[in-house]
Amino acid sequence: MQKAFEFEEKFLASEIAAWEKSESEKGQVYTRPEVVEFMLTAIGLNTCDDFKNARILEPSCGEGEFVIAIVDRLINLPKRRPKVKQLANKLLAVDLVKSSLEIAKKNVEKLLKERGYSAIDITSLLNQWFLSTDFLLEEITPDFTHIIGNPPYVRVENIPKSLLSEYRKLFSTMTDRADLYIPFYEKCLSLLNDGGRLSFICTDRWTKNTYGKSLRRLISDRYSLELFIDLYGVDAFEKDVMTYPAITQIIKDKCDQTVLKHETTFGIKESNEVLSAIKGETTNLQVRKAIVDGDKPWLLGSSDQIALIHKLEKRFPMLEETGCKVFIGAATGSNKVYIVDSNCVGSEIEEERLLPVVTANELKGGSITWRKKYLINTYDKNGVINLDNYPKLSGYLNSHKEELCKRHVAKKDSAKWFKTIDRVYEERANMEKLLIPDISSDPIVLYDSGKYHPNNSIYYICSENWDLHALRVVLLSSVTKLFISTYSTKIAKGYLRFQAQHLRKLRLPNWESIDPSVKQRLVQAGKNNDTDSFTELTCEVYQLTKKEKSIVGI
């Protein structure tokens, strides 16, 4: 057993070394200096007394943006130069990438030289402050008062499989498609002393999406959200990133209030105001209660918007409880093989195996612009088809067999290597439905009478009760946009994600409960595409007050 354990340790060590030396993404996105200073002020590292009993961790230090600023405060706040023994235990900076760590050490060395420390003292401090290792796998004593930094944002598919497996064993929050920063949160929180604080600048996706549920639950059970700064539209990093970040400050203590701020210039005045608000002093900043609630998404809009959302949640059922059903288009694993031109119909592939398909690119400009593409359906009512019954299709798919067999679905079931990832239900193509692309800056909802099968980048809604023209009015209103912007996180260029998990949370009255005259006007507005009336009509559906109408922009 010991030999097996030693082998596993050596294997993991070699995997870590290989990843460290590789060119693959390791989440190295560096934070602007003014952001670092802002975060240090907000976390409470501002005076000699603040540092007196402090022990600070930077778990992914990169080239040292945070470490340099911390050391600068450590050695320059006191009038007298601190002794080495006073500094030795103050800081631990960790990084996997040795070359980045060496840059950080050289920058810190320069600071120490300028303050008059000897070469021997500098070497001693650098050896105690810096550690080159995989932070997630390293045993570290949990004795930190402050943890601060910018954890690596590495997508789950870019993590070496053996390391990913080990991370999943060690960290309960690394579920579903959780990216690498999630276990960084979990481990760092576990290393805090009672009353200790963690401050990270990181993508805000986990605060609302499915893979952040376990981390939200952990924070709700054992910690408190002290500060949340939404940095939508703010340039916080040295290079552009595809997701919007937030500053999240968490304390290992129980408190029921969160300082909430939307945007900042990272100025000294603003950082001091944030610090004052955290201390409970009166400021102009918004302070909210009950943002953290179990594993529920964090609703971080303005207080009046959140109050309206909560009112509608209590008053009305969820979308699927009103007879509406949310689906997602079928994933194939290779659209260039499974989506074909109209000239293939009958000539190269049996007509009965082809369905008219629509993609997100064809749902623009307020209408469906079909490009006469067809989806190969490898399923019938009994399941996966017998390919021998369709010689034309068999010949076509076999000509692409090498490529199709590389897909995970084909490796998992080699006898049915030709099937698409998702089952394609032909009857759904014939259903009346509303088509909604996954990503858009404003809601796109288009009516399909039953002509097309949606591709996998499209969600679609069918209903047994609601008239779909009327439902389209509601979905395109500012009320729905408020719901989606509250439940969803923004991505590049401010686009929102209209995912099934967010659509299903929408609240909606039962169709039969709506006044008949309102029903008639809803249907007519939807058919005529009278978009100017959509929000006003929807406010009638929800019976909003004058004040509530102003919240959604009327």
C-alpha positions, -999 to 999 in steps of 0.1 A, spaced: 0 0 0 29 24 9 45 16 -25 13 24 -43 10 57 -24 46 66 -32 40 58 -69 9 80 -70 28 109 -53 57 106 -79 32 103 -108 14 135 -96 47 153 -91 57 145 -127 23 156 -140 26 189 -121 61 194 -134 49 187 -170 20 211 -167 43 238 -152 67 235 -181 40 232 -208 26 261 -229 -10 253 -218 -31 279 -201 -25 283 -163 -47 312 -156 -20 339 -155 -39 371 -158 -23 400 -139 -41 426 -119 -36 463 -123 -16 480 -95 -44 504 -85 -67 474 -81 -42 457 -58 -39 488 -36 -77 491 -35 -81 455 -23 -54 458 3 -71 489 18 -105 472 17 -92 441 35 -77 462 62 -40 461 57 -33 498 61 -14 506 93 14 491 114 -12 478 138 -30 460 110 2 441 102 12 435 138 -5 401 141 -11 395 104 -1 364 85 -9 369 48 -13 344 20 -12 350 -18 -20 315 -32 -13 323 -69 12 351 -69 23 351 -106 49 378 -111 41 394 -78 15 423 -81 0 416 -47 32 404 -30 51 435 -41 24 458 -27 21 438 5 59 439 11 60 476 3 35 482 31 52 458 55 86 475 53 76 512 46 47 518 69 69 517 101 93 546 106 120 522 117 130 494 94 114 461 107 138 434 117 140 401 97 125 381 125 95 405 126 89 399 89 97 362 84 63 348 93 42 376 78 38 364 43 35 332 21 34 336 -17 28 304 -38 28 298 -75 31 267 -98 51 285 -125 87 289 -114 96 315 -140 68 338 -128 78 332 -92 114 342 -99 102 375 -114 82 381 -82 112 373 -60 135 397 -80 110 425 -77 107 419 -39 145 417 -36 147 451 -52 123 466 -26 143 451 3 176 464 -11 161 499 -14 151 497 23 187 487 33 184 450 40 216 429 36 220 401 10 218 375 38 186 390 52 170 392 18 179 356 9 164 345 43 132 364 37 128 352 1 132 316 11 106 319 38 81 340 18 80 321 -15 70 286 -24 70 270 -58 44 242 -58 9 232 -68 -10 252 -41 -40 228 -42 -19 198 -34 5 213 -9 -1 208 28 -2 243 44 -9 252 80 -42 270 84 -31 301 103 -38 331 80 -55 363 90 -56 377 54 -57 359 21 -57 380 -11 -51 377 -48 -63 367 -82 -69 329 -84 -61 312 -117 -90 310 -141 -84 277 -159 -113 259 -176 -119 224 -165 -111 209 -199 -76 225 -198 -66 209 -165 -45 176 -169 -69 147 -163 -48 131 -135 -46 164 -116 -83 171 -122 -91 137 -107 -70 145 -76 -86 179 -72 -120 164 -73 -111 140 -45 -98 168 -23 -123 195 -29 -161 191 -24 -168 223 -43 -152 211 -75 -183 196 -90 -199 197 -124 -178 219 -147 -162 239 -119 -131 258 -131 -98 259 -112 -105 290 -92 -133 272 -74 -111 249 -53 -87 279 -47 -116 295 -29 -124 264 -9 -88 257 2 -81 293 10 -112 296 31 -101 265 50 -68 282 58 -83 313 75 -82 319 113 -114 328 130 -121 364 120 -98 361 90 -106 376 56 -102 365 21 -103 390 -9 -102 377 -44 -107 394 -78 -121 368 -100 -148 360 -126 -183 364 -111 -198 334 -129 -198 311 -98 -220 335 -79 -250 325 -100 -243 294 -122 -248 257 -114 -211 248 -108 -209 275 -81 -236 259 -59 -213 240 -36 -191 270 -30 -221 292 -23 -233 266 2 -199 264 19 -198 302 23 -234 303 36 -227 276 62 -194 287 76 -185 322 64 -200 356 55 -199 378 24 -185 411 37 -180 429 4 -190 424 -32 -179 449 -59 -193 443 -94 -167 452 -120 -189 450 -150 -174 473 -177 -143 481 -155 -108 475 -168 -92 456 -139 -66 435 -155 -34 440 -175 -51 423 -206 -86 418 -218 -106 389 -204 -137 372 -217 -156 373 -184 -165 401 -161 -148 400 -127 -158 410 -92 -140 416 -59 -154 392 -33 -144 397 3 -153 369 27 -149 367 65 -146 337 87 -173 349 110 -211 354 110 -224 387 99 -257 394 81 -247 425 61 -228 429 28 -214 461 14 -224 461 -23 -209 484 -49 -214 485 -87 -183 498 -105 -154 517 -91 -124 539 -102 -102 522 -76 -94 556 -61 -81 561 -25 -113 579 -15 -135 550 -27 -113 523 -10 -115 542 23 -152 546 20 -155 508 14 -134 501 45 -156 525 65 -188 507 54 -173 473 63 -166 487 98 -202 496 101 -198 534 97 -223 555 78 -214 560 41 -232 564 8 -226 528 -1 -254 502 -4 -255 477 25 -277 447 19 -288 417 40 -294 381 30 -275 381 -3 -261 347 7 -288 321 12 -276 284 10 -266 274 -25 -290 299 -42 -276 323 -68 -265 356 -53 -289 383 -65 -267 414 -67 -288 441 -84 -301 472 -67 -322 468 -36 -355 478 -53 -349 455 -83 -342 426 -59 -373 434 -39 -394 433 -70 -378 399 -81 -385 385 -46 -421 397 -47 -427 381 -81 -410 349 -69 -434 346 -40 -465 355 -60 -462 335 -92 -452 299 -102 -421 291 -121 -423 289 -159 -425 252 -162 -452 250 -135 -475 270 -159 -475 243 -186 -444 257 -205 -414 234 -211 -378 245 -218 -356 224 -241 -322 228 -257 -314 219 -293 -295 187 -299 -257 186 -297 -241 165 -324 -204 165 -316 -196 175 -352 -219 200 -368 -199 201 -400 -207 164 -405 -243 162 -392 -256 195 -406 -258 193 -444 -269 214 -474 -302 209 -492 -285 192 -521 -279 162 -499 -317 156 -494 -326 124 -512 -295 123 -533 -267 116 -508 -289 109 -477 -323 94 -473 -349 122 -470 -366 106 -440 -333 109 -420 -331 147 -425 -348 175 -405 -347 212 -413 -324 227 -388 -320 263 -376 -289 277 -359 -283 308 -337 -268 327 -366 -301 324 -384 -321 341 -355 -311 377 -361 -328 408 -372 -362 399 -357 -369 369 -379 -357 335 -389 -334 335 -419 -332 298 -428 -302 288 -449 -317 255 -461 -296 234 -438 -307 199 -426 -298 179 -395 -291 142 -398 -313 123 -374 -296 91 -362 -327 82 -340 -362 70 -346 -390 63 -322 -373 32 -310 -339 48 -303 -307 47 -324 -314 36 -360 -301 5 -377 -276 21 -402 -279 -9 -425 -314 2 -433 -302 34 -448 -274 27 -474 -270 63 -485 -267 76 -450 -244 47 -441 -221 56 -470 -220 92 -460 -213 86 -423 -187 59 -430 -168 85 -452 -165 105 -420 -160 76 -396 -125 84 -385 -135 119 -374 -167 108 -357 -150 80 -338 -128 106 -320 -159 119 -302 -164 108 -266 -199 95 -274 -184 72 -300 -157 59 -277 -182 52 -250 -204 32 -274 -183 20 -303 -211 -1 -318 -231 31 -323 -202 53 -333 -224 72 -358 -250 86 -334 -252 122 -323 -244 132 -287 -280 141 -280 -310 122 -291 -329 140 -318 -367 139 -313 -383 144 -347 -417 153 -331 -401 184 -315 -393 198 -349 -430 198 -357 -440 215 -325 -450 251 -322 -422 268 -302 -403 299 -292 -366 299 -302 -341 317 -279 -303 319 -287 -280 311 -257 -261 344 -259 -272 378 -269 -269 414 -258 -307 418 -258 -334 390 -256 -341 373 -290 -373 353 -290 -387 341 -323 -418 322 -331 -416 289 -351 -449 273 -361 -432 239 -363 -408 240 -393 -374 236 -377 -353 216 -353 -331 239 -332 -294 234 -331 -276 230 -297 -269 267 -292 -306 274 -291 -331 270 -262 -367 266 -271 -400 267 -252 -432 248 -260 -464 252 -241 -496 233 -234 -514 263 -220 -498 296 -228 -504 311 -263 -468 314 -276 -474 347 -293 -484 361 -259 -456 344 -241 -431 360 -266 -444 394 -255 -436 386 -219 -402 371 -227 -392 402 -247 -403 426 -220 -381 446 -196 -395 425 -168 -380 393 -182 -347 412 -189 -346 421 -152 -351 385 -143 -324 373 -167 -298 400 -158 -304 392 -121 -301 354 -124 -274 354 -151 -238 366 -153 -226 389 -181 -200 377 -205 -178 396 -230 -193 428 -245 -221 428 -218 -240 399 -234 -264 379 -212 -268 342 -212 -303 329 -217 -296 294 -204 -322 269 -195 -313 272 -158 -322 309 -159 -353 306 -181 -368 280 -158 -365 304 -129 -387 330 -146 -420 335 -128 -452 336 -148 -490 337 -141 -511 308 -152 -526 316 -186 -561 310 -173 -557 335 -145 -551 365 -169 -579 389 -177 -594 379 -212 -589 414 -226 -552 414 -216 -548 380 -232 -563 393 -264 -540 423 -265 -509 401 -257 -516 378 -286 -523 406 -310 -491 425 -299 -470 393 -304 -484 386 -338 -479 422 -350 -445 424 -333 -456 456 -316 -425 458 -294 -432 492 -280 -462 478 -261 -444 446 -248 -432 459 -214 -464 479 -207 -486 448 -214 -463 426 -193 -466 450 -164 -504 444 -166 -498 407 -166 -479 409 -134 -501 437 -120 -472 460 -112 -477 492 -93 -466 526 -107 -434 524 -86 -426 489 -97 -431 499 -134 -405 526 -129 -380 499 -117 -384 481 -151 -381 513 -170 -416 526 -175 
